[in-house]
Amino acid sequence: MASVNSPLGPKASEATSWNFKLLAQHQLDGFGGMGEGMSVQIAKDGRRIIWLAHESAPKNFTAVDVSDPRKPKVVVQTDLPQSFMRSNSLELTGDIMAVAYQTQKVGQKPAGFELFDVSVPEKPKSISFTDCSGANSRGVHALWFCDGQYVHMASGAPDFKPTHPLDDQFYRCFDVRNPSKPVEAGRWWMPGTREGDSAKPPARHKLDKGYRAHNTNVYPQRPDRLYLTYIDGGMYIMDIADKSKPKPVSHWTNSPPYTGFMHTAMPLFDRNLMIVTDESTENNALDWPKLIWILDAREEKNLMPIATCPMPPVDAFSSRGGRFGAHNIHENAKLPTAWQSDEIVIGTFFNGGLRAYDISNAYQPKEVAAFVPPPPAGTPAGAVQLNDVFVDERRIVYTVDRHTGGLYILEMDF
Amino acid sequence: MNALFPSPAAGQFGRRQRRERGARIPVTVVTGFLGAGKTTLLRHFLATPEGHGTALIVNEFGAVGIDDVLLRPSADETVLLGNGCLCCNTRSDLQNALRRLVAERERGQIPDFCRIVIETSGLADPSPILQTFATDRALGAEFHVEVVLTAIDAANGKATLDWSAEARKQAILADRLVVTKSDIAGEAATAGLIVHLRELNPRAAIDVAVNGALDPRQMVEPNDALHGERLGFIAEAAHSDGIGSFVITDTAPMAWNAFARAMETLMALRGPDLLRVKGLLNVEGCRGPVVVQFVQHLAHPPVELETWPDENRESRVVFITRNIAEQAVKDLFAAVRGLRASS
């Protein structure tokens, strides 16, 4: 047999689409650097609107009409009041949207979260702003809101002084049943991260990304459970039956020997599994491998890793530019506009693109689709940096670039 | 494993698929007698956007890989299999080539192809190639034969079909028949060939290539004869080789066990004469149709689809067999069903 050639050379393989069909890309009018907040609304007039959080200022959020996924149209794009702010995260239930505000430094204002009435998508109306700023707070990084009643978040607070400056954001829950007057319902932090704790501060990791909250997922199927990731602190299942007194049920971490920054913990209730992701934060794969983990959760007090989703080869991606590794996944938020699957996991991997895994056999996840677009115009990273993903109930997949590429809309072709 | 972590969304055959191939890499097998114009068809296809991302496996019957030289500049990957026919001594070469393509793709050493086209030598019998994907479970999990396409030259095709059993078998087993060189042969000869081909293989779609060019979708999209109206017109096609095709249908949902036992019996007694069997079954307890496929004594793993392709809920299985009477097969199925009912 003759040898296998690569007539197109090594660059040719960098853009790829396998079992995903690109329907459209929209660079969002020149502000295509997107964060990790994506939520779909069916407006009263029947239009399907996707709300997108930006990675950084100057833009706050953008709404895109995706009724025809091949012809996305920007409906509204709003500005942040300060250049040092970022609204990296948003979530929407019905016509109420919660938006997280984080500042670059502690002590800056405004920092917290804002609720908007988006019943007229062109004209988002502020309902309330909740101040979470403080001498040791940068406000809210990420939030979760899918029951219309409580907003769960990773936030600082004016009365919280961390033992280490990187540990400023912890779990907070606000009752927003009266959206014009959110009230804090409960909070929890990892023992040792607040000054005055009896526990010793945790040992720092090699890359030291901080012991603070990231994702704070609570699903209506188990309203008494919080699936909390804590960056360098791994993840916790929390008992929040009494929201004023969250209690750890179990804790799992992969670091060390891995390099920290646990990002998302998603339960698959019917299968007794959990999907846990790390986030890659270093360029050129210096923190490789950043993975999606499958955990046996039959005993919630004894979580057991049983597999990871196979990654494409690091050598093929490490020098493409920017980050390479896991980050966000579609999180099965129990909303009528969100796709639900406990057999397929879809995640973003920065320059590794978007990847889908069949986890029917939980011990052997298998990649079934991948989408790596070419570097978007104007990107400083040199390669695409797919940051977040959301799948609507029509199985249309939305993914965003962290720098300039904006929104990519795809169809699952498998 | 799934017993530990079962998904309520899964069916009895695992995750329900939107289509038969699921997420597997689609394979197009291109057959056709020597000089039928396979290479020209492929060159046109590879130049189209639909041809992008194709890894090509060329099987040459001869010492010099001429087709490989012609096609190499346009394919994303080209693998030339050694001297010999795919259906004979180079079958393991095909298996090795496919494994190697997957491994090198996963290691990032070759471009990320999304389709394989296998160009067989003119003399190749396609059934052993189809068998390869059923016997080699590792390959079967990665690849799915989406289209078996046979090119027939309008100028010489009729004569070739008359004298060559290999050419007839290629035409009978195809999902798509492509008539080439119609510009040389003229309208009457082309029309005559099409009538003859329709008799030989009533299931296949028949297309005419114009100046060597074919709508590229016909190279890659399955011909779902089981879904379309064509099924309704199938009459038993018998040939001098004893090869015939017939369809078994059933309006009542089938018990999977009964169907499986009937097929096991058939394969055990007459495996070599079951050239190709493919069907959509309405299986008791299944939401979508179950796609079944057999090549001689080998069964592909059944796949349950998420939805039925149309309103028709009948089970329908096409048999291409050698010297097996339709009635005997129908009787076997009836007997198995009867035994189950009375047990």
Interface residues (C-beta under 8 A of the other chain):
Chain A: M1 A2 V4 N5 S6 P7 L8 A12 S13 T16 S17 W18 N19 D270 R271 N272 L273 D296 R298 P312 P313 D315 A316 F317 S341 D342 E343 D358 S360 N361 A362 Y363 Q364 K366 V368 A369 A370 F414
Chain B: M1 N2 L4 F5 P6 S7 P8 A9 A10 G14 R15 Q17 R18 G22 A23 G53 G65 D68 R72 P73 A75 D76 E77 T78 V79 L80 L81 G82 D93 N96 A97 R100 L101 E104 E106 R107 G108 Q109 I110 P111 D112 C114
